[in-house]
Amino acid sequence: EGNEPGDSTKITYRELLHKVCQFANILCSQGVKKGDRVSIYLPMILELVIAMLACARIGALHSVVFAGFSADSLCERILDCGCSLLIT
């Protein structure tokens, strides 16, 4: 369920696994590997969960940044964790 009361999406475990594997392959093609740090800057949508699980699947550490933060706040968090990729 999303932020709004009427926002909801249904997905099967098989569909979720397929999307997570696809996104994990995209991360790998971007040079992300085990131990790398990735920041995720997304609202409460299905793609947020997919990105988190894809990072876990390849062994990359992820940091979720609340989508309401300003650009300066996001920049500080990126620099603090030393992330190699930002997912928006």
Biotite code that builds the C-alpha atoms (Angstrom):
import biotite.structure as struc

atoms = struc.array([
    struc.Atom([0.000, 0.000, 0.000], chain_id="A", res_id=1, res_name="GLU", atom_name="CA", element="C"),
    struc.Atom([1.176, 3.493, -0.841], chain_id="A", res_id=2, res_name="GLY", atom_name="CA", element="C"),
    struc.Atom([0.880, 6.802, 0.963], chain_id="A", res_id=3, res_name="ASN", atom_name="CA", element="C"),
    struc.Atom([-2.645, 7.508, -0.211], chain_id="A", res_id=4, res_name="GLU", atom_name="CA", element="C"),
    struc.Atom([-5.540, 5.409, 1.171], chain_id="A", res_id=5, res_name="PRO", atom_name="CA", element="C"),
    struc.Atom([-6.586, 4.198, -2.295], chain_id="A", res_id=6, res_name="GLY", atom_name="CA", element="C"),
    struc.Atom([-3.077, 3.374, -3.539], chain_id="A", res_id=7, res_name="ASP", atom_name="CA", element="C"),
    struc.Atom([-2.442, -0.344, -3.581], chain_id="A", res_id=8, res_name="SER", atom_name="CA", element="C"),
    struc.Atom([-0.815, -2.838, -5.887], chain_id="A", res_id=9, res_name="THR", atom_name="CA", element="C"),
    struc.Atom([-0.987, -6.611, -5.930], chain_id="A", res_id=10, res_name="LYS", atom_name="CA", element="C"),
    struc.Atom([1.892, -8.739, -7.144], chain_id="A", res_id=11, res_name="ILE", atom_name="CA", element="C"),
    struc.Atom([2.661, -12.430, -6.881], chain_id="A", res_id=12, res_name="THR", atom_name="CA", element="C"),
    struc.Atom([5.889, -13.781, -5.425], chain_id="A", res_id=13, res_name="TYR", atom_name="CA", element="C"),
    struc.Atom([6.849, -15.022, -8.890], chain_id="A", res_id=14, res_name="ARG", atom_name="CA", element="C"),
    struc.Atom([6.338, -11.563, -10.437], chain_id="A", res_id=15, res_name="GLU", atom_name="CA", element="C"),
    struc.Atom([8.265, -9.953, -7.590], chain_id="A", res_id=16, res_name="LEU", atom_name="CA", element="C"),
    struc.Atom([11.176, -12.369, -7.990], chain_id="A", res_id=17, res_name="LEU", atom_name="CA", element="C"),
    struc.Atom([11.267, -11.690, -11.742], chain_id="A", res_id=18, res_name="HIS", atom_name="CA", element="C"),
    struc.Atom([11.342, -7.899, -11.221], chain_id="A", res_id=19, res_name="LYS", atom_name="CA", element="C"),
    struc.Atom([13.967, -8.148, -8.462], chain_id="A", res_id=20, res_name="VAL", atom_name="CA", element="C"),
    struc.Atom([16.221, -10.311, -10.652], chain_id="A", res_id=21, res_name="CYS", atom_name="CA", element="C"),
    struc.Atom([15.808, -7.881, -13.559], chain_id="A", res_id=22, res_name="GLN", atom_name="CA", element="C"),
    struc.Atom([16.737, -4.923, -11.398], chain_id="A", res_id=23, res_name="PHE", atom_name="CA", element="C"),
    struc.Atom([19.652, -6.797, -9.819], chain_id="A", res_id=24, res_name="ALA", atom_name="CA", element="C"),
    struc.Atom([20.992, -7.398, -13.330], chain_id="A", res_id=25, res_name="ASN", atom_name="CA", element="C"),
    struc.Atom([20.631, -3.679, -14.098], chain_id="A", res_id=26, res_name="ILE", atom_name="CA", element="C"),
    struc.Atom([22.551, -2.810, -10.933], chain_id="A", res_id=27, res_name="LEU", atom_name="CA", element="C"),
    struc.Atom([25.297, -5.263, -11.889], chain_id="A", res_id=28, res_name="CYS", atom_name="CA", element="C"),
    struc.Atom([25.496, -3.766, -15.385], chain_id="A", res_id=29, res_name="SER", atom_name="CA", element="C"),
    struc.Atom([26.045, -0.373, -13.729], chain_id="A", res_id=30, res_name="GLN", atom_name="CA", element="C"),
    struc.Atom([29.028, -1.792, -11.856], chain_id="A", res_id=31, res_name="GLY", atom_name="CA", element="C"),
    struc.Atom([27.381, -2.333, -8.452], chain_id="A", res_id=32, res_name="VAL", atom_name="CA", element="C"),
    struc.Atom([28.859, -5.317, -6.642], chain_id="A", res_id=33, res_name="LYS", atom_name="CA", element="C"),
    struc.Atom([28.823, -6.955, -3.221], chain_id="A", res_id=34, res_name="LYS", atom_name="CA", element="C"),
    struc.Atom([29.717, -4.493, -0.483], chain_id="A", res_id=35, res_name="GLY", atom_name="CA", element="C"),
    struc.Atom([28.948, -1.359, -2.516], chain_id="A", res_id=36, res_name="ASP", atom_name="CA", element="C"),
    struc.Atom([26.630, 1.235, -0.989], chain_id="A", res_id=37, res_name="ARG", atom_name="CA", element="C"),
    struc.Atom([23.516, 2.386, -2.827], chain_id="A", res_id=38, res_name="VAL", atom_name="CA", element="C"),
    struc.Atom([21.130, 5.193, -1.856], chain_id="A", res_id=39, res_name="SER", atom_name="CA", element="C"),
    struc.Atom([17.461, 4.863, -2.764], chain_id="A", res_id=40, res_name="ILE", atom_name="CA", element="C"),
    struc.Atom([15.419, 8.077, -3.068], chain_id="A", res_id=41, res_name="TYR", atom_name="CA", element="C"),
    struc.Atom([11.881, 6.960, -3.919], chain_id="A", res_id=42, res_name="LEU", atom_name="CA", element="C"),
    struc.Atom([8.358, 7.434, -2.553], chain_id="A", res_id=43, res_name="PRO", atom_name="CA", element="C"),
    struc.Atom([6.363, 4.504, -1.151], chain_id="A", res_id=44, res_name="MET", atom_name="CA", element="C"),
    struc.Atom([5.920, 2.628, -4.430], chain_id="A", res_id=45, res_name="ILE", atom_name="CA", element="C"),
    struc.Atom([6.516, -0.964, -5.494], chain_id="A", res_id=46, res_name="LEU", atom_name="CA", element="C"),
    struc.Atom([9.803, -0.017, -7.160], chain_id="A", res_id=47, res_name="GLU", atom_name="CA", element="C"),
    struc.Atom([11.204, 0.954, -3.744], chain_id="A", res_id=48, res_name="LEU", atom_name="CA", element="C"),
    struc.Atom([10.737, -2.605, -2.492], chain_id="A", res_id=49, res_name="VAL", atom_name="CA", element="C"),
    struc.Atom([12.156, -4.027, -5.719], chain_id="A", res_id=50, res_name="ILE", atom_name="CA", element="C"),
    struc.Atom([15.251, -1.819, -5.457], chain_id="A", res_id=51, res_name="ALA", atom_name="CA", element="C"),
    struc.Atom([15.824, -2.793, -1.808], chain_id="A", res_id=52, res_name="MET", atom_name="CA", element="C"),
    struc.Atom([15.487, -6.509, -2.539], chain_id="A", res_id=53, res_name="LEU", atom_name="CA", element="C"),
    struc.Atom([17.707, -6.240, -5.636], chain_id="A", res_id=54, res_name="ALA", atom_name="CA", element="C"),
    struc.Atom([20.447, -4.625, -3.547], chain_id="A", res_id=55, res_name="CYS", atom_name="CA", element="C"),
    struc.Atom([20.135, -7.387, -0.964], chain_id="A", res_id=56, res_name="ALA", atom_name="CA", element="C"),
    struc.Atom([20.203, -10.024, -3.709], chain_id="A", res_id=57, res_name="ARG", atom_name="CA", element="C"),
    struc.Atom([23.625, -8.901, -4.983], chain_id="A", res_id=58, res_name="ILE", atom_name="CA", element="C"),
    struc.Atom([24.994, -8.076, -1.520], chain_id="A", res_id=59, res_name="GLY", atom_name="CA", element="C"),
    struc.Atom([25.025, -4.297, -1.867], chain_id="A", res_id=60, res_name="ALA", atom_name="CA", element="C"),
    struc.Atom([24.189, -2.207, 1.179], chain_id="A", res_id=61, res_name="LEU", atom_name="CA", element="C"),
    struc.Atom([21.271, 0.142, 0.684], chain_id="A", res_id=62, res_name="HIS", atom_name="CA", element="C"),
    struc.Atom([20.166, 3.322, 2.405], chain_id="A", res_id=63, res_name="SER", atom_name="CA", element="C"),
    struc.Atom([16.607, 4.521, 1.897], chain_id="A", res_id=64, res_name="VAL", atom_name="CA", element="C"),
    struc.Atom([16.240, 8.305, 1.968], chain_id="A", res_id=65, res_name="VAL", atom_name="CA", element="C"),
    struc.Atom([12.754, 9.707, 2.564], chain_id="A", res_id=66, res_name="PHE", atom_name="CA", element="C"),
    struc.Atom([11.491, 11.184, -0.722], chain_id="A", res_id=67, res_name="ALA", atom_name="CA", element="C"),
    struc.Atom([10.417, 14.412, 0.984], chain_id="A", res_id=68, res_name="GLY", atom_name="CA", element="C"),
    struc.Atom([13.986, 15.502, 1.812], chain_id="A", res_id=69, res_name="PHE", atom_name="CA", element="C"),
    struc.Atom([15.511, 18.486, 0.038], chain_id="A", res_id=70, res_name="SER", atom_name="CA", element="C"),
    struc.Atom([18.380, 18.200, -2.433], chain_id="A", res_id=71, res_name="ALA", atom_name="CA", element="C"),
    struc.Atom([20.848, 19.441, 0.208], chain_id="A", res_id=72, res_name="ASP", atom_name="CA", element="C"),
    struc.Atom([19.690, 16.841, 2.736], chain_id="A", res_id=73, res_name="SER", atom_name="CA", element="C"),
    struc.Atom([19.926, 14.114, 0.108], chain_id="A", res_id=74, res_name="LEU", atom_name="CA", element="C"),
    struc.Atom([23.436, 15.268, -0.815], chain_id="A", res_id=75, res_name="CYS", atom_name="CA", element="C"),
    struc.Atom([24.565, 15.106, 2.825], chain_id="A", res_id=76, res_name="GLU", atom_name="CA", element="C"),
    struc.Atom([23.261, 11.559, 3.207], chain_id="A", res_id=77, res_name="ARG", atom_name="CA", element="C"),
    struc.Atom([24.903, 10.428, -0.027], chain_id="A", res_id=78, res_name="ILE", atom_name="CA", element="C"),
    struc.Atom([28.256, 11.847, 1.065], chain_id="A", res_id=79, res_name="LEU", atom_name="CA", element="C"),
    struc.Atom([27.938, 10.447, 4.594], chain_id="A", res_id=80, res_name="ASP", atom_name="CA", element="C"),
    struc.Atom([27.384, 6.877, 3.453], chain_id="A", res_id=81, res_name="CYS", atom_name="CA", element="C"),
    struc.Atom([29.768, 7.109, 0.492], chain_id="A", res_id=82, res_name="GLY", atom_name="CA", element="C"),
    struc.Atom([27.309, 5.543, -1.911], chain_id="A", res_id=83, res_name="CYS", atom_name="CA", element="C"),
    struc.Atom([28.341, 4.614, -5.427], chain_id="A", res_id=84, res_name="SER", atom_name="CA", element="C"),
    struc.Atom([24.853, 4.845, -6.955], chain_id="A", res_id=85, res_name="LEU", atom_name="CA", element="C"),
    struc.Atom([21.645, 6.771, -6.363], chain_id="A", res_id=86, res_name="LEU", atom_name="CA", element="C"),
    struc.Atom([18.326, 5.231, -7.392], chain_id="A", res_id=87, res_name="ILE", atom_name="CA", element="C"),
    struc.Atom([15.553, 7.770, -7.983], chain_id="A", res_id=88, res_name="THR", atom_name="CA", element="C"),
])
